[in-house]
Amino acid sequence: MRHALCVLPLAGRTTQHARRIMTHDRITAILFDLGDTILNFGRVNTTKAFLAGARASHAFLKERKQPVAWFPWYFACNLVRLRIRYLISNLTQRDFNSFEVLQAVGARQGVTLSFEDWEQFAWLWYEPLSRCAEIEPDLHETLGALKRMGLQLGIVSNTFVNRASLERHLQGLGLLEFFSVQLYSYEYGFRKPNTEIFRIAADRIGVPLGNILFVGDRIDNDILPASKSGMKAVLKEAYTNAGKPTPPGALRIRRLAALPEIVEQINATSSAPTENPRR
């Protein structure tokens, strides 16, 4: 069945067979987009955040006695390099690893750091952006309720921010422990809306596509491809979909706190088949 809350007539089939079909549609896992779904960034002044990250990372290199250029030149070199890679990624539909880009720029300037210091360096670039993100005040309770329902939770996100920084951000918010699987597009040769990343996520979490609910804020990158791959889809309201109609077959929520009730409704429908009328 494709629509979560639709029960098709099953005339001519046994009740046992009906139960097998409906059980197959039960939600046993939820995959989330990250930005403006779990972490609510809204409209961010990216130039201001980038400038703050540049200042923090520049100061870090000076503290580590590393060869570092005059700040305006340092800022410009990193900005140009990242913008070029961003433009290329939009053309190729493949995200890049910003960690490797920043490393390459630093290495050309003679910077030598331990792996741990490089990760700290990358975090300092991301940290100003992380401070722009907010979460729902009851998000921990919501995710805890979903886990207590026996659901597996994971993240599938288009991003060029490296895994270490994202995990540090989620860990700092007390959220990382809820997600057994995290797929970040820069680690693959494709990104959403390519449905292959949804299939990989389903395989990683060990649940068939038809038993997964995908929650995201983008209609083009989240809802449509998730539905196309066979998942059920929920659109989280955000500025990225303001004024846009909900795609057919998808549900729409204002807050993630609505998810436990939605899952209960879907699973109650899927696990409570009615007897076929006798003819």
N, C-alpha and C positions, 0 to 999 in steps of 0.2 A: 504494500500500500504506500502511496506517495504522500497523501495528505494526513497529517498527524491526527486530526480529530474527525476523520471521515471513516465511517464503517460501511463498507460495500456489502450489498446483498450477497448471501452465500447459498442461495437455493441450489439443492441438488448435492451439496457437500455435507459431510458428516460434521457433527459438533467437534469431534476430536481434531479433524483437519482444520476447522475454523480456528480452534484454539492455537494450533501450531502457527498459522498464518499471523494471528494477532500478536502472539508472544514474540514473533520475529520483529515486530514493529515497536516493541518496548524500548524506552530510552535507558541505556545502561552506561552511557558516557556523554560528557559535554566537552566540546572544544570551544575555546574562546579566542577571538582576536585580542590583541593587547592594547594598542593605542585607541583611546576614546571608546573602549569597551570595558576593560578592567581598569586601566589607568586613564583617567579623564584629563586630557591635555587642553582640549578646546583650541581656540585660536592663539597660537604662541608667536611671540616676536622672536623668530629664529635668529635674526641678526644679533639681537641683544644677548640671547643665550650663547651663541657662538663666540661673541666677544668675551663674555665672562669665562667661557671654557678656555679660550686662548690665553687670557691673563693668568688663570690658575695653573695651566700646564706650563706656561713660560716661566712662572715663578718656581714651579717644581723642578724644572731642568736647571735653573740657576742654583737652587738649593743643593742639587746633586752634583754641582760643579761640572756640568755638561756644557759643551760648546753650543751656545744659543745666539741666534741672530738678534739684531735690534728689533724690538717688539713689532713695529709696523711691518717690517719685512717678514718676520716670523708669521704674523697674522695673515698677511697676503699670500704667502706660499701655501699655507695649509688651506686657506679658503679657496684659492684657485684650484688646487689639486682635488679637493673634495667636490667642488662644483662640477669639475670636468667628469669625475667618476659618476656623479649623480646624473648628469645629462646622458652619459653613455648607458647607465643602467636603465633609464627610461626608454631609450631606443631599443635596447636588447631585451628588456623585460627580465633582467637578471640583476639582483642586488649585489652589492660589493661589501667587503669587510672593512669598515672604517678603521678598525684597529691596525690592519696591515697597511692601509694608506698612510696613517699617521706615523707608523713605524718607518715606512720607506722615506718619508720626508725628513724625519729626524736622522735616519742613518746617513742620508746624503749630506747632512750638516755635521756629521761626525759624532752623533749621540750614540752612546753605548750604555744600555741599562740591563739589569737582570729582567727575567720574564715577569717577576712579581712587580717590579717598578714600571715596566711597560703597561701592565694591566692597571696600575694605579694612575699612570699617565693618561690612558684611555678613559678611565673613570672621571678624571678631572675635566675632560672635555665634555662628557655626558652629564655630569652632576648638575650644572645649572639648568639643563632641560628637565632633569628628573624632579627638580623642585617646583616645576610648573604643573606637575601631575597631581590630581586629587583622586581619592577613591570614595566610594559610597561609605557613609559612616558605619553601616551594618554589614559591610562586605564580608568580614571574617565570619559573622554569624550565618550569612547566606551560603558561603562556601562550605562551612562546617555542616550545615543542614543537608547540602547536596551529598557530601561525603557519607553522612550517616544514613542516607537513603541507598547507599551502596553504589553510587555513581563514581566512575573514574573521570578525572578532570585533566585537561591539557590545554596548551596554548599553541596556536598557529599564527604567526605574525610575519608580515612583510616588513623587513627592517635591515638597515646596514649598521646598526649599533651592535657591538660584539656581545656574545653570550655572557661573558664575565660581568660586564657592566649591567646588563639587564637582570641577571640573577642577583647581583648585589643590591640593585634597586628593589626587586621583589622581596629579597630576604630582609631588607631594612624595614619594609612595610609588614613583615610577618605573613607574606602571601606565598612564598616559594614552596613551602611544604605541602600546599594543597594540590600542586600540579605535578603529576608523575611524568608527564611528557611535555617538552617544549620544542617546537620546530620553528626555527628562524630562517627566513628565506635566503639570507646571504650564504648559508651553509649548503645551498642546493643550486642547481643550474636553472632554476625557474622559481616563480613566485605566484601567489594568487593574482589573477583568477585561474591560473593553470590548475586543473582539477587533480593533477598528479600529486600535488602537495597534500591534498585532502586524503587521497588514497594511502599515501605514506603514513600520515598521521593515524589513520584508522588501523593500519597494520602495526604501528608502534604501540598503540594503546590496547591492541588486541580485541577490538570490537568491530563487528561488521558495520559498513557505512549506514545501513538502514536503522541501526540502533543508536546512532549518534545525533545529538542536537548541536548545531553550530550556532554560536552567538557572535555577532559582529555589527559594526556600525556602517560599513560600506556595502551598498547594494551591489555595486559592480564587482568588487573584489571578494566579498564575503557571502552575501545571501544568494545571489544567482549561481555562482559556481558550486557552493555547498549543496544547493538543491539539485543542481545538475549531476553532482557526483552521487546522489542518492541519500544524502543526509536531510534531516529536518532542519529548518532554519528559523532563527529568531533575530529580528532587527532591533538593535539597541538604539534608541533615539539619541542623536548627536547633531552637531552643526553640519556634519558631513552628509546627512540625509534630510536636513530640514526642508519641509515643503514637498518632499518626494513621496509618492504613494508606495505603500507596502506591496512588494511583489506577490502575485498569486501563490497561495500555498504556504506563505511565510506568516509568522506571528510578529507582533510588534510590542515592545515593552519600553517603559520609561526608565526602569531601574532593574538591576540584576536581582533584587530581592523578590521579584515576581517569579523567578525560575522554579523554585521548589513546587509551587502550586501548579505551574504549567506542566512540569514533569509528572506530577501526580495525576493530572487530568488526562494526559496522553496515555500514561500507563494504565489507568483505570479503564479507559476505552479499549486499549489493546488487550488487556488481560481478562475482560469480562464479556466473552462472546455470548450471543443469545442463541437459543435453540432455533434450528431452521423450521419454518412452518412445514407441516406435512401436507402433501398434496394428494 
